[in-house]
Amino acid sequence: MTKIITIDIGTSRVKCALFDEKGTMSGLESLRLKRTESPDTQDANEWFAVVCQLLQTVTSRAGGDVEAVALTGNMHALLGVDATGNPVAPARLWSDNHAQRESDELNERFGTLLLEKYGNRSIPVFTLPKILQMKREEPELYRRSVKFLQSKEFIAYRLTGEMVTEPTDASGVLGMDLSTRQWDGAFFQELGLDVERMPRIISSSSICGRVTPEAASMTGLKTGTPVVIGCGDLASAALGSGVDDETISLTLGTAGQLLATGALGDGKKIAGRLFVFAHADPTRELYLGSVPAGGFALEWFANLHQLPMEQFFRMAEQGTVNENSPVFLPYILGRGAPSMDYRPAGAWCGLNATNTLPELCVAAIFGVLCPLRQCADLLESLTWKRKNVVLQALACREASVRRCASGLFPQQKFIPETSEASLLGAAMLGFTGIGVYSDVRAALKAMVRARSVDAPCETTMEQAYNRFLMWAEKIAFEGCP
């Protein structure tokens, strides 16, 4: 049976695994990345060093029986590389939001054009405002940067010698026309930027190059092994979760994310309230609703109360959610979608002297999920109803999180067979790229499996959700009392 290796460059960990053409994963390996002095930057050369270490382990187990490599990774980074392919500075990750001035200027100058052509207003986590900030504040770094790459693209370059990108990561930069799936050269020129510094855009399932002899000696891969460029981690997670026109996915990792798809052009209905990106399936768009502090907010709360995370989740199982429960507004890193406000505005509302710690634990989980329910409601009000929701990460692993998700989301719930959705999504593109499947939809049908779960819906949670909406609106318009 044909096997390929997939690699996922996360913001804290790199993962690598083997997949066969039926979607079965084996040999999963991962290593944590070292943090630099700033939590918002990473050494791109360390990405490749860790990838090499993981590939040596996985290829040795595969016995050389690997047909291709497929990639995915974190999005919205700023990584300039010079003429020799070396980084000009540490990569600034998506979490770096220091380009607020440049982001505001983009919105003031171009207004609705950004929504109409590129799917989103500018926010400081996108790559384009970071490039503008680099040119303004560090012009020498900008001058030395011959290309701006994302994480998976740097790995592709080190494996093949080719510098390319694809539509999902390009749309996360800001400046790729969603209708043509190519860079808008006139827009870059108006900004005083050189569009030649942006890598060529190919399809997400394209073979971007083949493993060089040098890379083969460092990784254990065979010289000439095809490398499929893959896609950004949001798109690969959607693919690996089985997201389609009837199915959304709910992921609670560091951030909380709701992923959905729609027909080309449908994103104009929701642009500015949900994020709209190009999808790895060229016949669809990708929609994202998010709360910046998802699992991070739960860790923050648990640390404040000196609770190990396992104990936090066990305590949450003892708590109840009803119309009188305290309300947690999880906006400690900003509100995210659908308000698109990234100013910190977290709060507890409706606390009283009788509240117990288990009640606060479950209220924290419920509060983190409520903005994602808001995003789902908005999506369905502007497009159509979705029948299914796939629960990923903490949303499927922890009983207390599944319970809250079941009470909030009326769709039929599913748990994926493969927990590593991004790796599986990359594998789907890999098998499409080498011709095992005719297109991404055929790969999805063959490779993604999930089981339905019976999750009783607690009617009191709908009342608690309405209470959350009331407090969220009150705080948004009046501020904390």
ChimeraX attribute file (.defattr): number of C-alpha atoms within 10 A of each C-alpha:
attribute: neighborCount
match mode: 1-to-1
recipient: residues
	/A:1	7
	/A:2	13
	/A:3	22
	/A:4	26
	/A:5	29
	/A:6	30
	/A:7	28
	/A:8	29
	/A:9	28
	/A:10	19
	/A:11	21
	/A:12	13
	/A:13	14
	/A:14	20
	/A:15	23
	/A:16	22
	/A:17	24
	/A:18	25
	/A:19	26
	/A:20	18
	/A:21	20
	/A:22	18
	/A:23	23
	/A:24	15
	/A:25	21
	/A:26	15
	/A:27	15
	/A:28	17
	/A:29	16
	/A:30	18
	/A:31	14
	/A:32	12
	/A:33	17
	/A:34	13
	/A:35	13
	/A:36	11
	/A:37	8
	/A:38	10
	/A:39	14
	/A:40	17
	/A:41	21
	/A:42	23
	/A:43	17
	/A:44	20
	/A:45	16
	/A:46	12
	/A:47	21
	/A:48	22
	/A:49	14
	/A:50	19
	/A:51	22
	/A:52	21
	/A:53	16
	/A:54	22
	/A:55	24
	/A:56	18
	/A:57	17
	/A:58	24
	/A:59	21
	/A:60	13
	/A:61	13
	/A:62	16
	/A:63	9
	/A:64	12
	/A:65	15
	/A:66	20
	/A:67	18
	/A:68	25
	/A:69	28
	/A:70	32
	/A:71	32
	/A:72	35
	/A:73	27
	/A:74	20
	/A:75	29
	/A:76	26
	/A:77	28
	/A:78	27
	/A:79	28
	/A:80	28
	/A:81	24
	/A:82	17
	/A:83	11
	/A:84	7
	/A:85	17
	/A:86	15
	/A:87	22
	/A:88	18
	/A:89	17
	/A:90	17
	/A:91	22
	/A:92	24
	/A:93	23
	/A:94	20
	/A:95	18
	/A:96	21
	/A:97	19
	/A:98	14
	/A:99	20
	/A:100	18
	/A:101	15
	/A:102	20
	/A:103	24
	/A:104	15
	/A:105	13
	/A:106	19
	/A:107	17
	/A:108	11
	/A:109	11
	/A:110	13
	/A:111	13
	/A:112	16
	/A:113	13
	/A:114	20
	/A:115	20
	/A:116	18
	/A:117	17
	/A:118	27
	/A:119	30
	/A:120	27
	/A:121	24
	/A:122	27
	/A:123	22
	/A:124	21
	/A:125	25
	/A:126	26
	/A:127	33
	/A:128	25
	/A:129	26
	/A:130	27
	/A:131	22
	/A:132	21
	/A:133	19
	/A:134	18
	/A:135	16
	/A:136	12
	/A:137	11
	/A:138	12
	/A:139	13
	/A:140	12
	/A:141	17
	/A:142	23
	/A:143	14
	/A:144	14
	/A:145	22
	/A:146	20
	/A:147	22
	/A:148	25
	/A:149	31
	/A:150	30
	/A:151	27
	/A:152	29
	/A:153	27
	/A:154	27
	/A:155	27
	/A:156	28
	/A:157	21
	/A:158	19
	/A:159	27
	/A:160	23
	/A:161	17
	/A:162	18
	/A:163	22
	/A:164	22
	/A:165	27
	/A:166	26
	/A:167	28
	/A:168	30
	/A:169	34
	/A:170	29
	/A:171	27
	/A:172	27
	/A:173	27
	/A:174	25
	/A:175	24
	/A:176	26
	/A:177	21
	/A:178	26
	/A:179	12
	/A:180	10
	/A:181	20
	/A:182	17
	/A:183	23
	/A:184	17
	/A:185	17
	/A:186	12
	/A:187	15
	/A:188	17
	/A:189	11
	/A:190	9
	/A:191	11
	/A:192	11
	/A:193	18
	/A:194	13
	/A:195	17
	/A:196	13
	/A:197	16
	/A:198	22
	/A:199	20
	/A:200	16
	/A:201	18
	/A:202	17
	/A:203	21
	/A:204	31
	/A:205	29
	/A:206	19
	/A:207	21
	/A:208	25
	/A:209	20
	/A:210	23
	/A:211	24
	/A:212	18
	/A:213	14
	/A:214	12
	/A:215	19
	/A:216	20
	/A:217	14
	/A:218	16
	/A:219	22
	/A:220	19
	/A:221	27
	/A:222	20
	/A:223	16
	/A:224	15
	/A:225	18
	/A:226	25
	/A:227	28
	/A:228	29
	/A:229	30
	/A:230	39
	/A:231	33
	/A:232	34
	/A:233	25
	/A:234	28
	/A:235	33
	/A:236	29
	/A:237	24
	/A:238	30
	/A:239	31
	/A:240	27
	/A:241	34
	/A:242	26
	/A:243	22
	/A:244	20
	/A:245	16
	/A:246	16
	/A:247	22
	/A:248	24
	/A:249	25
	/A:250	28
	/A:251	25
	/A:252	26
	/A:253	16
	/A:254	17
	/A:255	17
	/A:256	25
	/A:257	25
	/A:258	27
	/A:259	28
	/A:260	27
	/A:261	26
	/A:262	19
	/A:263	12
	/A:264	16
	/A:265	13
	/A:266	16
	/A:267	28
	/A:268	15
	/A:269	12
	/A:270	20
	/A:271	21
	/A:272	21
	/A:273	19
	/A:274	25
	/A:275	23
	/A:276	28
	/A:277	29
	/A:278	29
	/A:279	28
	/A:280	28
	/A:281	20
	/A:282	17
	/A:283	13
	/A:284	20
	/A:285	23
	/A:286	24
	/A:287	26
	/A:288	24
	/A:289	27
	/A:290	26
	/A:291	30
	/A:292	25
	/A:293	26
	/A:294	28
	/A:295	23
	/A:296	19
	/A:297	25
	/A:298	22
	/A:299	18
	/A:300	13
	/A:301	17
	/A:302	19
	/A:303	13
	/A:304	9
	/A:305	11
	/A:306	12
	/A:307	14
	/A:308	11
	/A:309	14
	/A:310	11
	/A:311	13
	/A:312	23
	/A:313	21
	/A:314	16
	/A:315	18
	/A:316	23
	/A:317	19
	/A:318	13
	/A:319	18
	/A:320	17
	/A:321	23
	/A:322	16
	/A:323	16
	/A:324	14
	/A:325	23
	/A:326	23
	/A:327	26
	/A:328	25
	/A:329	25
	/A:330	30
	/A:331	24
	/A:332	19
	/A:333	20
	/A:334	18
	/A:335	24
	/A:336	24
	/A:337	23
	/A:338	23
	/A:339	14
	/A:340	19
	/A:341	14
	/A:342	20
	/A:343	12
	/A:344	15
	/A:345	18
	/A:346	19
	/A:347	15
	/A:348	16
	/A:349	18
	/A:350	12
	/A:351	13
	/A:352	10
	/A:353	5
	/A:354	7
	/A:355	13
	/A:356	10
	/A:357	15
	/A:358	18
	/A:359	19
	/A:360	24
	/A:361	26
	/A:362	29
	/A:363	25
	/A:364	23
	/A:365	26
	/A:366	28
	/A:367	25
	/A:368	28
	/A:369	29
	/A:370	24
	/A:371	30
	/A:372	29
	/A:373	19
	/A:374	17
	/A:375	23
	/A:376	23
	/A:377	15
	/A:378	17
	/A:379	23
	/A:380	11
	/A:381	11
	/A:382	12
	/A:383	14
	/A:384	13
	/A:385	15
	/A:386	18
	/A:387	13
	/A:388	20
	/A:389	27
	/A:390	26
	/A:391	26
	/A:392	24
	/A:393	19
	/A:394	19
	/A:395	26
	/A:396	22
	/A:397	14
	/A:398	14
	/A:399	15
	/A:400	24
	/A:401	23
	/A:402	20
	/A:403	20
	/A:404	26
	/A:405	26
	/A:406	23
	/A:407	21
	/A:408	24
	/A:409	21
	/A:410	15
	/A:411	16
	/A:412	16
	/A:413	24
	/A:414	22
	/A:415	21
	/A:416	20
	/A:417	14
	/A:418	19
	/A:419	18
	/A:420	20
	/A:421	24
	/A:422	30
	/A:423	31
	/A:424	32
	/A:425	34
	/A:426	36
	/A:427	37
	/A:428	35
	/A:429	34
	/A:430	35
	/A:431	29
	/A:432	23
	/A:433	26
	/A:434	19
	/A:435	11
	/A:436	15
	/A:437	18
	/A:438	12
	/A:439	17
	/A:440	23
	/A:441	17
	/A:442	13
	/A:443	23
	/A:444	23
	/A:445	11
	/A:446	14
	/A:447	22
	/A:448	22
	/A:449	18
	/A:450	16
	/A:451	11
	/A:452	13
	/A:453	11
	/A:454	10
	/A:455	15
	/A:456	9
	/A:457	16
	/A:458	15
	/A:459	13
	/A:460	15
	/A:461	22
	/A:462	18
	/A:463	16
	/A:464	24
	/A:465	24
	/A:466	13
	/A:467	19
	/A:468	23
	/A:469	16
	/A:470	12
	/A:471	19
	/A:472	23
	/A:473	11
	/A:474	13
	/A:475	17
	/A:476	12
	/A:477	8
	/A:478	8
	/A:479	10
	/A:480	13
	/A:481	6
